[in-house]
Amino acid sequence: MATEMCWRCLFFVFFLLGGSAQDIGQTRFICTSIPADMDMCSAAAQSGSGSAEELKNSVLQLRETVLQQKETIMNQKETIRELTAKISRCESQSMAEPFNGEGKVGQPGSRKKETAGASKNTMGDLSRAPPADTLNQLGQTLQTLKTRLENLEFSRSNSSSQISNLKDILQNKIDDLEKQVLSRVNNIEENKPNLKNETEQRGKIESTLTTLHHRISDLEKGQRNNLPGDKFQLNFSLRTNYMYAKVKKSLPEMYTFTVCMWLKSSATPGMGTPFSYAVPGQPNELVLIEWGSNPMEILINDKVAKLPFVISDGKWHHICVTWTTRDGVWEAYQDGLLRGNGENLAPYHPIKPHGVLILGQEQDTLGGGFDATQAFVGELAHFNIWDKVLTPGEVYNLATCSTKAIAGNVISWSESNIEIFGSPTKWEFEACRQIN
């Protein structure tokens, strides 16, 4: 019985040490001394118990290590997911396409906006645009400033020295800004921008551009005092919702009219709104607009007639539109020649008085509610309105400068008759010189 118990003990120790029945033939026996009064089976059991304890501790340590590594791997996976999401957001911002306005279609009796409007102004656009788009817009603004500086060369000789000095100073600052923009573009291409630093940098550039706008405007004001009362043009260089001119006089009640002006634009899509007249309760009392891919239109009391003008070629063109309330008959002249006519345009509806006449913007409310996508981009001069229908001969003489220009008896083109907002620039203008 004692011998059988001893063998059981030896097998027990053997299995604790990781052996199997097949390993018995390969087992090595190690002799270990034990006290004379100790039973061999007890000694073997104690030896096996010690080895089992060590193995158990090792297994626990390995298990704890595996759990720690698993937790580390989970944390690293979470970090990878966060980085992937951030990279995706940055890429989606870089690949975003600029807004492309759609055409505006006039419908009888009503006229609806189909777009939510563009940026509040040039600086507002930059604050909301993605980094790459922001820099592109800054580059366009800088190019516009360069063009305006070049046009200052038309100033009179008594101020040429001062203009030249200021032009050099402003040109140097613009060159420095261009270098900063180019450097910023390179940094964006190489590394993802930090949003906080990007906002600070954009704020600095916006502040500098604002200062340049003010200085150029002050310089151009010096030229205005030297211009004759009607020998000037308005330049609307940017598509914004804050740059416009307001005619100080309102229109009287009119049953017939002729409106004429000189226009120059190459803006696409559509040059925008050269003028709009709104009255209480009707923002579209009288509007001339070329919006989106539509041809130029004239609106009277929200009724629409499409005009056969082709003038978005970057050249000066003289246009006139006549209208009478009787049967809503209208005629359209371009460069002194009749290009189209029609009828049933708001028949028997007189043009209402006590409204607001705006140059360069389309009104959604009386004197406001401007939409940057409908803003006029180009140059405008000699805007006149008569309360009668001019004859074809009179229109031809205006367009060809055959005789001395006659001013409108309702609205005449004079610097004292308009008030400028948002800094559209005034340049010298001679109609006969422009078409030669």
C-alpha positions in Angstrom: 0.0 0.0 0.0 2.8 2.4 0.8 4.5 1.6 -2.4 1.4 2.3 -4.5 0.9 5.7 -2.8 4.6 6.5 -3.6 4.1 5.8 -7.2 1.0 7.9 -7.3 2.9 10.8 -5.7 5.7 10.4 -8.3 3.2 10.5 -11.2 1.5 13.5 -9.6 4.9 15.4 -9.5 5.6 14.3 -13.0 2.3 15.7 -14.4 2.7 19.0 -12.4 6.1 19.4 -14.2 4.4 19.3 -17.5 5.0 15.7 -18.5 2.7 13.1 -20.1 2.4 9.4 -20.1 4.3 9.2 -23.4 7.3 11.1 -21.9 8.0 8.5 -19.3 10.4 6.7 -21.4 12.4 9.9 -22.0 12.3 11.1 -18.3 15.5 11.8 -16.5 15.7 10.9 -12.8 17.4 13.3 -10.5 18.6 12.2 -7.1 17.8 14.5 -4.2 18.7 13.9 -0.6 16.0 13.8 1.9 16.0 13.4 5.7 16.1 9.8 6.9 12.9 10.1 8.8 10.9 11.7 5.9 8.7 9.6 3.6 9.9 9.7 0.0 6.4 10.3 -1.3 5.9 13.3 0.9 9.2 14.7 -0.3 8.2 14.2 -3.9 4.9 15.8 -3.3 6.5 18.8 -1.7 8.9 19.1 -4.6 6.0 18.9 -7.1 4.0 21.4 -5.1 6.8 24.0 -5.3 7.2 23.6 -9.1 3.4 23.9 -9.6 3.4 27.1 -7.6 6.2 28.6 -9.7 4.4 27.6 -12.9 1.2 29.2 -11.6 3.0 32.4 -10.9 4.6 32.4 -14.3 1.2 31.9 -16.0 -0.3 34.8 -14.0 2.5 37.1 -15.0 2.2 36.1 -18.6 -1.5 36.7 -18.5 -1.1 40.1 -16.9 1.5 41.0 -19.6 -0.9 39.9 -22.4 -3.7 42.0 -20.9 -1.5 45.1 -20.7 -0.4 44.6 -24.3 -4.0 44.2 -25.4 -5.0 47.5 -23.7 -2.0 49.2 -25.3 -3.1 47.9 -28.7 -6.7 49.2 -28.2 -5.4 52.7 -27.2 -3.2 52.8 -30.3 -6.2 51.7 -32.5 -8.3 54.6 -31.1 -5.5 57.0 -31.7 -5.2 55.8 -35.3 -9.0 56.3 -35.9 -8.8 59.8 -34.5 -5.9 60.7 -36.8 -7.6 59.1 -39.8 -10.8 61.2 -39.1 -8.8 64.4 -38.9 -6.9 63.7 -42.1 -10.3 63.0 -43.9 -11.7 66.3 -42.7 -8.7 68.2 -43.9 -8.8 66.4 -47.3 -12.5 67.1 -47.7 -11.9 70.8 -47.0 -9.0 71.0 -49.6 -11.1 69.3 -52.3 -14.3 71.4 -51.7 -15.4 73.2 -55.0 -16.2 76.9 -55.1 -19.8 78.0 -55.3 -21.2 78.0 -58.8 -24.3 80.2 -59.0 -27.1 79.1 -61.2 -29.1 81.3 -63.6 -31.9 83.4 -62.5 -35.2 82.8 -64.4 -37.8 85.5 -64.3 -41.4 84.3 -63.9 -44.5 86.4 -64.6 -45.8 87.8 -61.3 -43.0 86.7 -59.1 -39.3 86.5 -58.9 -37.6 84.1 -56.4 -34.0 83.8 -55.3 -32.5 80.4 -55.8 -29.3 80.9 -53.8 -28.5 81.7 -50.2 -26.0 84.4 -51.2 -22.3 84.5 -51.1 -19.8 86.1 -48.7 -20.8 89.2 -46.7 -17.7 90.9 -48.0 -14.2 90.1 -49.1 -12.9 89.7 -45.5 -16.0 87.7 -44.5 -15.4 85.3 -47.3 -11.8 84.8 -46.3 -12.8 84.0 -42.7 -15.1 81.2 -43.8 -13.2 79.7 -46.7 -10.9 76.6 -46.4 -7.2 77.5 -46.1 -6.3 76.9 -49.8 -9.4 78.9 -51.0 -8.6 81.7 -48.6 -5.1 82.1 -50.1 -6.5 82.0 -53.6 -9.0 84.8 -52.7 -6.2 86.8 -51.1 -4.1 86.5 -54.2 -7.1 87.7 -56.3 -7.5 90.7 -53.9 -3.9 91.5 -54.2 -4.1 91.4 -58.0 -7.0 93.8 -57.8 -5.1 96.2 -55.7 -2.2 96.1 -58.2 -4.6 97.0 -61.0 -6.1 99.9 -59.0 -2.6 101.2 -58.3 -1.7 101.1 -62.0 -4.8 103.1 -62.9 -3.6 105.9 -60.6 -1.2 106.8 -63.4 -4.0 108.8 -64.9 -3.8 111.4 -62.2 -3.0 115.0 -63.0 0.6 116.2 -63.2 0.5 118.4 -60.1 -0.1 115.2 -58.0 2.0 112.8 -60.0 5.1 113.0 -57.7 3.0 112.2 -54.6 1.1 109.4 -56.4 4.4 107.9 -57.6 5.9 107.9 -54.1 2.8 106.4 -52.6 2.5 103.9 -55.4 6.0 102.7 -54.7 5.3 102.3 -51.0 2.1 100.4 -51.6 3.7 98.3 -54.3 6.4 97.2 -52.0 3.9 96.3 -49.3 1.8 94.3 -51.9 5.0 92.5 -53.0 5.7 91.6 -49.4 2.2 90.3 -49.0 2.5 88.2 -52.1 5.6 86.6 -50.8 3.8 85.9 -47.5 0.9 84.3 -49.4 3.2 82.2 -51.5 5.1 81.1 -48.5 1.9 80.2 -46.8 0.8 78.1 -49.8 4.0 76.2 -49.7 3.6 75.5 -46.0 0.1 74.2 -46.5 1.2 71.9 -49.3 3.9 70.4 -47.1 2.1 70.2 -43.8 -1.4 70.3 -42.5 -2.1 73.8 -41.1 -2.8 74.3 -37.4 -6.2 76.0 -37.3 -5.4 78.4 -34.5 -2.2 79.6 -36.2 -4.1 79.8 -39.6 -6.8 82.0 -38.0 -4.1 84.4 -36.6 -2.2 84.6 -39.8 -5.4 85.2 -41.8 -6.4 88.0 -39.4 -3.0 89.7 -39.9 -3.3 89.6 -43.7 -6.9 90.9 -43.5 -5.8 93.8 -41.4 -3.0 94.7 -43.8 -5.4 94.5 -46.8 -7.9 96.7 -45.0 -5.2 99.3 -44.4 -4.2 99.2 -48.1 -7.8 99.6 -49.2 -8.1 102.7 -47.0 -4.9 104.2 -48.2 -5.7 103.7 -51.9 -9.2 105.1 -51.3 -7.7 108.2 -49.7 -5.4 108.6 -52.6 -8.2 108.2 -55.1 -10.2 110.9 -53.3 -7.5 113.3 -54.2 -8.3 112.7 -57.8 -12.0 113.1 -57.5 -11.7 116.8 -56.8 -10.0 117.4 -60.1 -12.6 115.5 -62.2 -15.4 117.4 -64.0 -18.9 116.7 -62.7 -19.8 114.1 -65.3 -16.4 112.9 -66.5 -16.1 109.9 -64.2 -16.8 106.3 -64.1 -17.5 103.9 -61.2 -15.4 100.7 -61.0 -16.9 97.8 -59.1 -13.9 95.5 -59.0 -15.2 92.8 -56.6 -18.4 90.7 -56.3 -19.5 91.7 -52.8 -22.7 92.6 -51.0 -21.4 95.9 -49.6 -19.9 97.8 -52.6 -22.5 100.0 -54.3 -23.6 103.6 -55.1 -26.9 105.2 -54.1 -28.6 107.8 -56.2 -29.7 110.6 -54.0 -32.8 111.4 -55.9 -35.8 109.1 -56.2 -37.9 108.5 -59.4 -41.2 110.2 -59.9 -44.3 108.4 -61.1 -43.5 107.6 -64.7 -45.7 106.2 -67.5 -42.8 106.1 -69.9 -39.0 106.2 -69.6 -35.6 105.8 -71.3 -32.6 104.6 -69.3 -29.1 104.8 -70.9 -25.6 104.1 -69.6 -22.0 103.0 -70.6 -21.0 99.5 -69.4 -17.8 97.5 -69.4 -17.5 94.0 -68.0 -16.1 90.6 -68.6 -17.5 88.9 -65.4 -18.8 85.4 -65.6 -21.2 83.9 -65.0 -23.2 87.1 -65.6 -22.1 90.7 -65.0 -24.7 91.1 -62.2 -27.0 94.1 -61.6 -26.0 97.5 -63.0 -29.0 99.2 -61.3 -32.1 98.4 -59.3 -35.0 100.5 -58.2 -37.2 99.4 -55.3 -40.3 100.9 -53.8 -42.2 100.0 -50.6 -43.7 96.6 -51.0 -42.0 95.9 -54.4 -38.1 95.4 -54.5 -38.2 94.7 -58.2 -40.0 97.8 -59.5 -37.3 98.5 -62.1 -34.2 96.3 -62.4 -31.6 95.6 -65.0 -29.7 92.3 -64.3 -27.6 89.7 -66.0 -27.5 86.8 -63.5 -26.0 83.4 -63.9 -26.2 82.0 -67.4 -29.3 84.0 -68.3 -29.2 86.8 -70.8 -29.6 90.4 -69.6 -33.1 91.1 -68.4 -35.2 94.1 -67.5 -37.8 93.7 -64.8 -40.7 96.1 -64.2 -43.0 95.2 -61.3 -41.6 91.7 -61.3 -42.4 91.2 -65.0 -39.5 90.2 -67.2 -38.3 90.9 -70.7 -35.1 89.3 -72.0 -32.8 91.8 -73.8 -30.6 90.9 -76.8 -27.4 92.5 -75.5 -24.0 90.9 -75.9 -21.6 93.1 -73.8 -19.6 90.8 -71.5 -16.5 91.0 -73.6 -14.5 93.5 -71.5 -15.1 96.4 -73.9 -17.2 99.6 -73.4 -20.7 99.4 -74.7 -23.5 102.0 -74.8 -27.0 100.6 -74.0 -30.4 102.1 -73.8 -33.8 100.7 -72.9 -37.1 102.5 -73.6 -40.5 101.6 -72.3 -44.1 102.9 -72.2 -46.9 101.7 -70.0 -49.3 101.6 -73.0 -49.2 97.9 -74.0 -45.9 97.6 -72.2 -43.9 98.4 -75.4 -40.1 98.3 -75.0 -37.0 98.8 -77.2 -33.4 97.8 -76.6 -30.4 99.7 -78.2 -26.8 98.6 -78.1 -24.0 100.9 -79.3 -26.7 103.2 -81.0 -28.5 100.5 -82.9 -31.8 98.9 -82.2 -31.2 95.2 -81.2 -34.7 94.1 -80.1 -38.2 95.2 -79.0 -41.4 93.7 -77.7 -44.6 94.5 -75.8 -46.7 93.3 -72.9 -44.0 94.2 -70.3 -46.0 95.3 -67.3 -48.7 97.1 -69.4 -50.6 99.9 -67.8 -48.4 99.8 -64.7 -46.8 103.2 -63.9 -43.3 103.3 -62.3 -44.1 104.1 -58.7 -42.4 107.1 -56.9 -40.7 107.4 -53.5 -38.3 104.5 -54.0 -34.5 103.8 -53.7 -32.3 103.7 -56.8 -29.0 101.6 -56.3 -26.1 101.2 -58.7 -24.2 97.9 -58.5 -26.6 95.8 -56.4 -30.0 94.1 -56.6 -32.4 94.9 -53.7 -34.4 92.3 -51.8 -35.7 95.0 -49.4 -36.0 98.7 -49.8 -32.4 100.0 -50.0 -30.9 96.7 -48.8 -31.0 92.9 -48.8 -28.1 92.7 -51.2 -26.8 89.3 -52.6 -23.2 89.1 -53.5 -23.9 86.6 -56.3 -26.0 89.3 -58.1 -23.6 92.2 -57.6 -22.4 94.1 -60.6 -18.7 93.5 -61.5 -17.3 95.9 -64.0 -17.3 99.7 -64.8 -20.3 102.0 -65.2 -20.6 105.6 -66.5 -23.1 108.2 -67.8 -26.2 106.6 -66.2 -29.2 108.8 -67.2 -33.0 108.4 -67.0 -35.6 110.4 -69.0 -39.4 110.4 -68.5 -39.9 110.0 -72.2 -38.9 107.7 -75.1 -35.8 109.0 -76.9 -35.8 108.8 -80.7 -33.5 106.4 -82.5 -31.5 109.4 -83.7 -31.0 110.7 -80.1 -29.9 107.3 -78.9 -27.4 107.0 -81.8 -26.0 110.4 -81.1 -25.4 109.5 -77.4 -23.7 106.3 -78.4 -21.4 107.8 -81.1 -20.8 111.2 -79.4 -22.0 112.8 -82.6 -23.4 115.7 -80.6 -23.0 117.0 -77.1 -24.4 114.5 -74.7 -27.8 115.4 -73.3 -28.3 114.6 -69.6 -31.4 112.8 -68.3 -34.2 115.1 -67.1 -35.1 112.7 -64.3 -31.7 111.3 -63.3 -28.5 112.9 -64.7 -25.0 111.5 -64.3 -23.3 113.8 -61.9 -20.9 113.2 -59.0 -23.1 115.3 -56.7 -26.1 113.0 -57.4 -24.6 109.8 -56.1 -23.3 108.6 -52.7 -20.7 105.8 -52.6 -20.6 102.9 -50.2 -18.0 100.1 -49.8 -15.3 102.0 -51.8 -16.1 101.4 -55.4 -13.5 103.6 -57.1 -13.9 106.6 -59.3 -11.8 107.1 -62.4 -11.7 109.7 -65.1 -13.9 108.8 -68.1 -14.3 110.3 -71.6 -17.0 108.4 -73.6 -15.6 109.5 -77.0 -12.1 108.6 -76.1 -13.2 105.1 -74.9 -14.8 104.1 -78.1 -12.0 105.4 -80.4 
